[in-house]
Amino acid sequence: MYEAAIPVEPQPIPAIHGPPALAVEELSHSFGKRVALDRVSFALAPGGFTMLLGLNGAGKTTLFSLITRLYSNRTGAIRIFGFDLRRQPTRALERIGVVFQQPTLDLDLTVRQNLRYHGGLHGMSPPDCEARAREELARIGLADRGDDKVRALSGGQRRRVEIARALLHRPSLLLLDEPTVGLDTDSRRHILTHVRALCREQGLAVLWATHLMDEAADEDSVVMLHQGRLRASGTVRTVCAETATASLPAAFTALTTGERRP
């Protein structure tokens, strides 16, 4: 049973020149009788930074699992730069990079060895992989840590390595699932600044899933999930205006409980 909330009209996919970086259309998914996603639709523009907002259990990780093919969607559609994920999985998946919620680096390998392994999975030649690894490690400020074992790095540094790894094959869409959970304030700020710069400077589209609403800036686009349903999509300013609230947390409260708070 969903609690009373301010009604939200189904959100049409916005007009985007060329195919969206990501288009999710009428996507549903269940685990037995539990509905994890219920007819969710939204789209991301190429080169845009979008925050996927919701409390723990909202459906964010399920959505990421469907986009990355860890789960197979049986209803609805997922398209990545126009490629249907069910019909053209290779063409779709080669365009995305992923940072999962759970750390996936091998702690007993060096930073560079972790990147080499990832590059090999994507069919990159050793010289190309080495060149890209140097470039991405320099970009995240870890050029001097390539020969260190991952277990010698701090939590924030490990996350930065995971971002470098996800970008090694030059994807056009980057998915990050709760990338700053458990990190200190400085590490969170560094990673947010770095990822936003990638959007501006490289035209990378980003979907950043988080329950930490203070990570959203006024100019960000947001997709808001609650109990598996889409509650709002648009810029932070638009969502606040539509709910007559002055902040994103207040807008979230209005959209999920029906209570308007300044």
N, C-alpha and C positions, 0 to 999 in steps of 0.2 A: 504494500500500500504506500503510494507516494503522498507526502504531506502537501497541504495546500500551498500554492505558490502563485506568484504573478504569472498569468498566462503569457506564453511566448509563442508567436506564430512560427510555423515551420520556416526555417531559413533557406531561401533559394541559394544556389551556388552563384556567387557574384560574377559579374562580367569580367573576364580576364582575357587579355590579348594573347592568343596562342593557348595551348593546353595548360591547365593548371599544373603546378608542381605536384600537387596531390589533390585528388577529388574523391571524396567518400560519399557514397550515395545510398541512402536507405539501408544502412548497415546494421544488422542485428546479430547477436551471438548469445547463446545460452550454455550454461553448464548444468545439465539435467533440467530441473524445473526453475533454476535461478537464472533470471535474465540479466546478463552483464551489460549488454548494449541493446538499445531499443530504437531502431530506425533513425540512426544518426546520419546526418548529411552536412558536409561543409567542404570548402575548397581553400587551398593555399595558393597565393600568387607566387610565381618565380621570383626569387630574390627577397622574399619577405620574411620577417621574424614574427612567428605566431606562438603564443603561449597556450598550451592545453591545460586548463585549470580545473581542479576538482579535488575534493577530499580523498583520502585513502579509501579505496573501494568504489570510486566513481566510475571506473571503467577505462581509465587511462592506459594501464598496462595491457589490458585485453585488446584495446584498440591497436597499440603498438605491436602486439603479438600477431594480430591479423595483417597489419601492413607489412610486416617482415616475414610472413608465411610460417611463423611458428605454429599458428592455427590457420586453418583453411576456412574462408568465409563461404557459407552456404546460401546466404541471402544478401542482397545488396551487391554493390560493386565498389572496387577500389581501383583507381587509375593513377599511375605515376607518369607524369609528362605524357599523358595520352595512352599509355600502354596498360591494358587491362591485366591486373595481377593474376587472375586465374587463367587467362588465355595466353598471355605472353610474360610468364614469370621471370624469365632470364632478362629480357629487355627492360622490365620494370625494376627488378632488384638491383641491377648493375648501376642504377642511377641514384641509389640511396646509400648513406652511411649511417651507422647506428651506434649509439652509446646506451647500453642497457642499464637498468636500475642496479642490478647486481654486478659487481666488478668481475671482469672476465680476463684480465691479464694473468699470465703465468708468472707467479712471484719469483720463481727460481731461474727465469731467463732474464737476460738484460733487456733494457728498453729497446735497443735496436733489434735484438732477436725476436721480440714480440712483433715488431713492425714488419720484419722480414717474413715471418710466418703468415701474417695477414696479407701481405703483398703477393705471396705465392698462391694463396687461396684465390686471389683475383686474377691470376695469370700474368702478373707483372714480372718482367725480366729482372734479374738481380741488380744490374746497373740502374734501371729505372727506379726500383724499390729503394736503393741506397740514396739516390738523388732526392727522391720525394721525402724519405725519412729525415734527411738533413734539413730540408726546407721546412717541414712541418714542426720538427723539434725546435728549430730556430724561431719559428713564428710563436711558439708557446713559451719561449724562454727557457728551454731545457736542452740547448745545443750541447752543453758540457756534461750531460747525464746519460748519453746514449749507451755507454759501456757499463753503467751501473745496473745491478739487479733491481728489479721492480720493488722487491721487499725493502730496499733501502730508501725508497721515496716516501714522502708524506702522502696523506690521503688526497690532498688537493693536487699534488704533482701527478699522482696516478690517474686522476680524472683527466688531467690535461694530456697525458699520454694516450688515454683512450680516445680523446677527441682527435689527436694527431693520427692515430691508427684509423679511425673512421673516415678521415679525409684523404688517406693515402692514395686511393684509386680515383680521386677527383670526382666525387659524387656531386650531383646537383641539388640533392635534398638530404638534409641531416636531421635525424630523429634523436632526441635526447630524453630519456625517461628518468625523471627525478635526479638530474646529474649533480646537484649540489647538496643532497641530503647528507647530514653528518659532517659537513665541512664548516670551517670557521668563516667569519664574515669576510675577511680579506680574500680567502680562496674563492668564495662564492662570487664576490665582486669581480675578481680577475677573470673567472671563467665566463661570466655574463658579458663582460666588456669584450672579451676575445671573440665570442660567438657572434655578438652583434656586429663587430667589425668585419667578420667574414661575410655577413649579409651585404654590408655597404660596399666592401672592397672587391668581393669576388662574385656577387650576385647569387650567393648560396641561399636557398630556401631552407628555413629552419622551423621545426615543430618541437617546442620545448615543453615537456610535460612536468608539472609541478603542483604541489598543494600549497606552496609558499607564495602567497599573493603579493607580498612586498617585492617580489622579483620582477613584477610587471611594471613597465613604464607607460606613461599616458599615451605615447604614440604607438605602442604595440598593438597588434591584433590579438584577440583572444578568442578561444573556443572554450566554452564553459560546459563541463559535464557534471551531472549530479545523479547518482543512482542509475547510471546507464543511459540517461536521456540528455540530449542537447538542450541546455537552458538558454544560451545566448551565444552569438558570434558577432564580431565586429571589433572596432577599436575600443580601447578602454574608455575613451571619452564618450563614444556612442552608447556603449552599454550603460554607463553611468547616467547619461542624459535620458535614455529610455526608461530607466528605473527611478528617475528623479532622486538620485543619490549622489553623494560627493566623493565617494571612494569606491574602489573595486571590492574590498571586503563588504562594504555596505550594500553594493549592488548584488553580490553573491547571496547575502542574507535575504534580500528582497526577492530574488529569483528562486530561492530554494525553500523559503518558509512563508513568503507573502508579507513579511514585516518590512516596512520602510523605515530605515534609520538614517539620519544625516551623516 
